[in-house]
């Protein structure tokens, strides 16, 4: 049974290795540490451990898969921030998100685009003619 010190060290190590931690990591560290260890073992094997795909490629795959799965904006943004820190450009990340459009549709794409827009600080062009505002709708 892990004590609070060990749990805190583990969550801090996760943050250092990944560049982020999610809310569920924090809750599981405190309330079901053994399951967090098991789940994180899979993530380490598939994502963090050095293999044939480099970390930049894995981040782009994560961003696209999270967009397609309609993950929370914060989850997508955590991977966008890591991708930027790894040296990927905002345009490269946008192009990856755009891959979700034909397969997952406009609604899923818009979630990824909005996450990207907020992290990057991207702004669109405003029409100079009178128009109804559609927000982030699918038209």
For each residue, the residues with C-beta under 8 A, 3 or more apart:
1:
2: 6 7 10 33
3: 6 7
4: 7 8 30
5: 8 9
6: 2 3 9 10
7: 2 3 4 10 11 29 30 33
8: 4 5 11 12 29
9: 5 6 12 13
10: 2 6 7 13 14 29 33 36 37
11: 7 8 14 15 21 25 26 29
12: 8 9 15 16
13: 9 10 16 17
14: 10 11 17 18 21 25 40
15: 11 12 18 19 20 21
16: 12 13
17: 13 14 48
18: 14 15 21 48 82
19: 15 78 81 82 85
20: 15 78 79 81 82
21: 11 14 15 18 25 26
22: 25 26 74 75 78
23: 26 27
24: 27 28
25: 11 14 21 22 28 29 36 40
26: 11 21 22 23 29 30
27: 23 24 30 31
28: 24 25 31 32 33 35 36 39
29: 7 8 10 11 25 26 33 36
30: 4 7 26 27 33
31: 27 28
32: 28 35 36
33: 2 7 10 28 29 30 36 37
34: 37 38
35: 28 32 38 39
36: 10 25 28 29 32 33 39 40
37: 10 33 34 40 41
38: 34 35 41 42
39: 28 35 36 42 43
40: 14 25 36 37 43 44
41: 37 38 44 45
42: 38 39 45 46
43: 39 40 46 47 48
44: 40 41 47 48 49
45: 41 42 49
46: 42 43 49
47: 43 44 58 62
48: 17 18 43 44
49: 44 45 46
50:
51:
52:
53: 57 58 61
54: 57 58
55: 58 59 86
56: 59 60 83 86 87 88
57: 53 54 60 61
58: 47 53 54 55 61 62
59: 55 56 62 63 79 82 83 86 88
60: 56 57 63 64 83 88 92 93 96
61: 53 57 58 64 65
62: 47 58 59 65 66 79
63: 59 60 66 67 76 79 80 83 93 96 97 112
64: 60 61 67 68 96 97 99 100 112
65: 61 62 68 69
66: 62 63 69 71 75 76 79 112
67: 63 64 70 71 76 97 100 104 108 109 111 112 115
68: 64 65 100 103 104 108
69: 65 66 108
70: 67 107 108 111
71: 66 67 75 76 111
72: 75 76
73: 76 77 111 114 115 118
74: 22 77 78
75: 22 66 71 72 78 79
76: 63 66 67 71 72 73 79 80 111 112 115 116
77: 73 74 80 81 115 118 119
78: 19 20 22 74 75 81 82
79: 20 59 62 63 66 75 76 82 83
80: 63 76 77 83 84 93 115 116 119 120
81: 19 20 77 78 84 85 119
82: 18 19 20 59 78 79 85 86
83: 56 59 60 63 79 80 86 88 92 93
84: 80 81 87 88 90 93 119
85: 19 81 82
86: 55 56 59 82 83
87: 56 84
88: 56 59 60 83 84 92 93
89: 92 93
90: 84 93 94 116 120 122
91: 94 95
92: 60 83 88 89 95 96
93: 60 63 80 83 84 88 89 90 96 97 116
94: 90 91 97 98 113 116
95: 91 92 98 99
96: 60 63 64 92 93 99
97: 63 64 67 93 94 100 109 112 113 116
98: 94 95 101 109
99: 64 95 96 102 103
100: 64 67 68 97 103 104 108 109 112
101: 98 104 105 106 109
102: 99
103: 68 99 100
104: 67 68 100 101 107 108 109
105: 101 108 109
106: 101 109 110 138
107: 70 104 110 111 138
108: 67 68 69 70 100 104 105 111 112
109: 67 97 98 100 101 104 105 106 112 113
110: 106 107 113 114 136 138
111: 67 70 71 73 76 107 108 114 115
112: 63 64 66 67 76 97 100 108 109 115 116
113: 94 97 109 110 116 117
114: 73 110 111 117 118 136
115: 67 73 76 77 80 111 112 118 119
116: 76 80 90 93 94 97 112 113 119 120 122
117: 113 114 120 121 122 123
118: 73 77 114 115 121
119: 77 80 81 84 115 116
120: 80 90 116 117
121: 117 118
122: 90 116 117
123: 117
124:
125:
126:
127: 131
128:
129:
130:
131: 127
132:
133:
134: 137 139
135:
136: 110 114
137: 134
138: 106 107 110
139: 134
